[in-house]
Amino acid sequence: MQVRRLAAWAALPLAVTLGLSACGKSGGSDSGGANPNGVVSIGIAEPKHLIPSNTSETSGSQVLAALFAPLVDFDEANKPFEVAAQEISTTDNKTWTIKLKDGWTFHNGEPVTADSYINAWNYAAYGPNAQDNNYFFDKVEGYKDLNPADAKATPTATTLTGLKKVDDKTFTVTLSAPFSEFKSQLGYTAYYPLPNSAFESVTASPLVIAKAYEDAPVGNGPFKIKGTWQHDAQVEVEKFDGFAGTKPSIGGALFKIYQNSDAEYADLQANNLDVVKQIPTAALSTAQGDLGDRYQTSPASTLQVLAFPTFDKRFAKPEVRKAISMAIDREEIANKVFQGSQKAAYSFVSPVVAGYRDKTCGAACEFNATEAKKLYTENDGPKSINITYNADGGHQEWVDATCNQLKANLGVECVGTPEAKFADLLTKAKAKKEIGMFRMGWVMDYPSMENYLGPLYSTGGSSNYYGYSNPTFDNLLKEGSAAPTQEEAIKKYQQAEDILAQEMPVLPLRFGQNVFGSSTKVKDVHIDLFNRVDLNKIQIVS
Amino acid sequence: MFRYLVRRFLQMIMVFIATTLIVYSLMYLTGGDPIQALAGEKPVTDLQRAQLTVKYGLDQPFLVRYWNYLTDLLHGDFGTTLTGRPIKDILLDAWPVTMQLALIAILVTIIFGVTAGVIAGIRRGSIFDNATLVLTLIVIGIPSVVLAPLAQYLFTIQWKLFPTTASGSPTWYELVLPGVVLGSLSVATAMRLTRASVSENLRADFVRTARSKGMPGRRVIGIHVLRNSLIPIVTFLGVELGSLMAGAIVTESVFNVPGVGFQLSRALKTEDTPLVIGIVSVLVIVFLVANLIVDLLYAVLDPRIRYE
């Protein structure tokens, strides 16, 4: 199974995007020195779990990002650089050697060793543990033995054969096929290490997480937990003095848990909360006025598309798909329906990844009503179309707006068809039922073009619900994964993207962005591509 | 009296079983796919699905699951949420908070609603009567979804009189504003009910008799009018406890009060079936007990009512 994560629209109602303008401008006033011992309060939702291998939503990963230091992080250009790792090297993209930095310890004093990673990853990959991030390890050799095809069978192995300890500070990861983007992948939450104390017994096989661990996770990061996770109330972390990496310029962080984003925003307005990571939709129109320059935006990785079921005869011709794409005025919808909180998209990959090019979709994505109608009529496009969407994610408004544009510009009948849940929509698409066009959203797992192409369009890709299949495209992706350098990999991925532009299995609509706000007490607020506040950059105005 | 109580307890057990069965079947038969709900919009791997299905006993027949649930409940075990937290812990945290909130709300209702109602009932047609009638019309017309955010904006952001949201273990001060908002929803009804009841009793024969015997006005109102007027009000307050819980869903969300309404709305949002059922089970018990207390209070208020 490929690495995959569909846009968590329900959790992140109005997500995120936009242009390459790097991170948002710094918030707050620049006057006044910073207070290195102050505590920043950040609004989150109740995390589902606080175990790296089981945390895939933004609230939990925000807390874990404070408690853990990743092997790699991403620079301004979203290329990976080493944090907890000294060196990550490979000669064939298949066997990766990871060397750890010296002198790193967990919050309880245990040294961080190769075993800390191997144990954590084995636990994550072991099927019966049913961890949310289990699929992140599917490229590692031996994964199949831990996750038998018959779900009820007991796995034949409890550890990944691809993970080998060389010495205390070095281990190797062998993948089942070359994958040039593996280093980028290592920046994800699933790859944090776990101390021995996290397990009931480190010698047990399979490993079992100790019961008390989740309420007070011990990590290797810049902050350690203060007390325990107070469910539905807060998680507080304080600076860890023994941290060997770059030290943050705040004394700690208080993650305040909200169930309702409007309550969270009300606390920000009252200056009781320092950062709101996603301003609620209802407040978007007034937030800019309320907050002034404390209202900020930054690029996020979300991409919204309209997908064509390629198995449906009505949409079999690429020209018909192109005509529909040309009949949509993306700018108008982004500005009117989304009040500029999303940006019109003209490419198949997000601007946040290396290798992104603007307007790869070409003329097919440029709004041109007359050309669109001509092309549509010439190719005998269907007289009536529908767009299926999930009713629980706030999509009705833009789907209706899109339909109205299609009606006006192509002279066709168009209706939005709601499904109760996104899962229902996907089940129907999988079963190749007649659902017409349907919405899809994508949030990346790691910053790489591959993550926007492989899972979505490769034959049998984990989120390829359109039944799209093109051997040339598949080959280009494979060549990219095996390419010796990132530059060469990007070239292959770009060629693959060009094929999408010709065949249009989906039409790109919008890139999301983080729309966030901060109080007068903090400055230098940055939100990264994973909708997390960068705790290394944020400062408290004293 | 004792026989009456025994009969009532037997009835309560049957009502409890029937209501939980209904809720249980509704949640499980129409609730969709709890495992997919847990994963959000992410696809669930077949293996993960199989593991979770066994873990939550979703592969067993409906009646077996319901039976297991009931027997666990008898042992005080509410099971775990879909994320693995014991529901008992959540309930133990949430109920005291909601009880505090409900207490404030009921006090607000009694102090403002009942008092104003009594005054208005005695002085029918006065300026006070007309003014409160108009006021209650306005309050009755505003639903809690509007009232709560409005009060929050005015009293905490504009004028900074109260904290904007409650903390994890809220203090009384933090609960005052949400409590008042919650209580104000029933103030209007309580006031009108009291007013009608008082003015009706003022015209009753026994009041005229008491007056004609030369009883002082204060005593007539205190003993003969008020005591008899309280019966419909007590009934209303008992039933209102239920609506307070429903109103708490909105109010607790707006003020981030980690009570039962907060948990229930989250459980519904994330389709956490075991948590919904756990909360509803306790809600049913609260309803039943409140109604029992109301029925027993009748006898205290009106000596003509006796339970055999």
Interface residues (C-beta under 8 A of the other chain):
Chain A: M1 R4 R5 L6 A7 A8 W9 A10 A11 E46 K48 H49 S56 E57 G127 P128 N129 A130 Q131 D132 N134 Y135 N147 P148 A149 A151 K152 Q230 H231 D232 A233 Q234 I257 Y258 Q259 N260 D262 A263 E264 A266 D267 Q269 A270 N272 A420 K421 F422 A423 L426 G441 S462 S463
Chain B: G32 D33 Q36 A37 A39 G40 E41 K42 P43 T45 D46 L47 Q48 R49 A50 Q51 L52 K55 T83 G84 R85 D89 I90 D93 P149 Q152 Y153 T156 I157 K160 P163 T164 T165 S167 G168 S169 S253 V254 F255 N256 P258 F262 Q263 S265 R266
